[in-house]
Amino acid sequence: MEIPFSRWHAAIPLRRSRRRYNSIPLEPVQLARLQTVCAEFRPYPQARAELLSESPDKVLRGIAGSYGKVKGAPALIAFIGDINDPYVNEKVGYTGEGIVLEATAMGMGTCWVGGSMFFRREVAESAVGAGEKERVFAVTPMGHSAKGFSLEERAQTGFGMFHRRKPLAEMVSGLDEGEWPNWIKAALEAARLAPSAVNRQPWRFNVEPDNITVSVDSPLLDFGVSKRLDCGIAMLHIEVAALDCGVKGRWELLEAPQVAKFKV
Ligand SMILES: Cc1cc2nc3c(=O)[nH]c(=O)nc-3n(C[C@H](O)[C@H](O)[C@H](O)COP(=O)(O)O)c2cc1C
């Protein structure tokens, strides 16, 4: 599937992690659209997404009121990857974020959930029929989020603290900002808005006139979720913004601590 870049680029600033849903089941046409995108947005054979429209509460868990507790979602999407692939985290992040941006464009709420205390991995794997070499890396609730943020949901985001982003100046090296072409500006701004586990924003960007290299700030796997998965999400944001500026590029996946280079 070609990336619907204008639609997904417009969704980037609208997306926020939502943890309260109104329980209204999704319309058959919405389920069908999500199923189609899960089946067709497969940029890498080693990563895929699967819609679960029954009993998402069996997969989601967490202590009421805590950061990770999701309530009332009528459906769920699992992000699955091949554990034998050395780049599986990046590929799952990149693929999963495509589904998240499409859902956002459809007016739905989402929230990446990767912490093992917040979802039951084995239950999700059995529900999606994961193969022997496959693992569910994360899930997202899918549905219409409650109107506005309740006090409880605001408390879960640390009253906005878990949504705040670092300034680009803290994350970018290389070419001086004054010399960035427009597409690089748009791509970095889009990457900055990417979601990351516990909002750690682990990505670093090195800019050259015709490319952006993504690296991780440190290789630590905190919160039980690889930082390379967060970087895979930022990679999709970079490419979507570049395409929307009329710039086509290719990703080259790199060894740690680098993640990937996007070259025009
Ligand atoms: C890979 C990944 C895993 C995440 N895991 C959880 C989780 O287990 N529980 C949770 O409540 N939020 C989780 N989040 C959501 C982040 O907390 C959220 O994206 C971040 O705080 C930024 O907020 P925003 O998405 O509203 O911009 C996760 C996000 C990512 C990208």
The ligand as an SDF file (V2000), in Angstrom:
LIG
                    3D

 31 33  0  0  0  0  0  0  0  0999 V2000
    6.1700    1.8620   22.2350 C   0  0  0  0  0  0  0  0  0  0  0  0
    5.2600    2.5800   23.1850 C   0  0  0  0  0  0  0  0  0  0  0  0
    4.8070    1.9470   24.3250 C   0  0  0  0  0  0  0  0  0  0  0  0
    3.9210    2.5950   25.1840 C   0  0  0  0  0  0  0  0  0  0  0  0
    3.4570    1.9140   26.2820 N   0  0  0  0  0  0  0  0  0  0  0  0
    2.5170    2.4830   27.0560 C   0  0  0  0  0  0  0  0  0  0  0  0
    1.9370    1.7310   28.1170 C   0  0  0  0  0  0  0  0  0  0  0  0
    2.2940    0.5610   28.3590 O   0  0  0  0  0  0  0  0  0  0  0  0
    0.9630    2.3260   28.8450 N   0  0  0  0  0  0  0  0  0  0  0  0
    0.5250    3.6010   28.5630 C   0  0  0  0  0  0  0  0  0  0  0  0
   -0.3910    4.0660   29.2240 O   0  0  0  0  0  0  0  0  0  0  0  0
    1.0640    4.3440   27.5720 N   0  0  0  0  0  0  0  0  0  0  0  0
    2.0320    3.8110   26.8090 C   0  0  0  0  0  0  0  0  0  0  0  0
    2.5640    4.5200   25.7720 N   0  0  0  0  0  0  0  0  0  0  0  0
    2.0840    5.8810   25.4570 C   0  0  0  0  0  0  0  0  0  0  0  0
    3.0900    6.9530   25.8690 C   0  0  0  0  0  0  0  0  0  0  0  0
    3.0530    7.1760   27.2500 O   0  0  0  0  0  0  0  0  0  0  0  0
    2.7730    8.2640   25.1090 C   0  0  0  0  0  0  0  0  0  0  0  0
    2.9150    8.0400   23.7420 O   0  0  0  0  0  0  0  0  0  0  0  0
    3.6990    9.4060   25.5050 C   0  0  0  0  0  0  0  0  0  0  0  0
    3.5090    9.7330   26.8720 O   0  0  0  0  0  0  0  0  0  0  0  0
    3.4810   10.6670   24.6570 C   0  0  0  0  0  0  0  0  0  0  0  0
    2.1530   11.1100   24.7640 O   0  0  0  0  0  0  0  0  0  0  0  0
    1.2330   11.2660   23.4760 P   0  0  0  0  0  0  0  0  0  0  0  0
    1.1570    9.9050   22.8200 O   0  0  0  0  0  0  0  0  0  0  0  0
   -0.1160   11.7140   23.9970 O   0  0  0  0  0  0  0  0  0  0  0  0
    1.8580   12.2710   22.5710 O   0  0  0  0  0  0  0  0  0  0  0  0
    3.4860    3.9240   24.9070 C   0  0  0  0  0  0  0  0  0  0  0  0
    3.9690    4.5670   23.7590 C   0  0  0  0  0  0  0  0  0  0  0  0
    4.8380    3.9060   22.9130 C   0  0  0  0  0  0  0  0  0  0  0  0
    5.2830    4.6020   21.6620 C   0  0  0  0  0  0  0  0  0  0  0  0
  1  2  1  0
  2  3  1  0
  2 30  2  0
  3  4  2  0
  4  5  1  0
  4 28  1  0
  5  6  2  0
  6  7  1  0
  6 13  1  0
  7  8  2  0
  7  9  1  0
  9 10  1  0
 10 11  2  0
 10 12  1  0
 12 13  2  0
 13 14  1  0
 14 15  1  0
 14 28  1  0
 15 16  1  0
 16 17  1  0
 16 18  1  0
 18 19  1  0
 18 20  1  0
 20 21  1  0
 20 22  1  0
 22 23  1  0
 23 24  1  0
 24 25  2  0
 24 26  1  0
 24 27  1  0
 28 29  2  0
 29 30  1  0
 30 31  1  0
M  END
$$$$
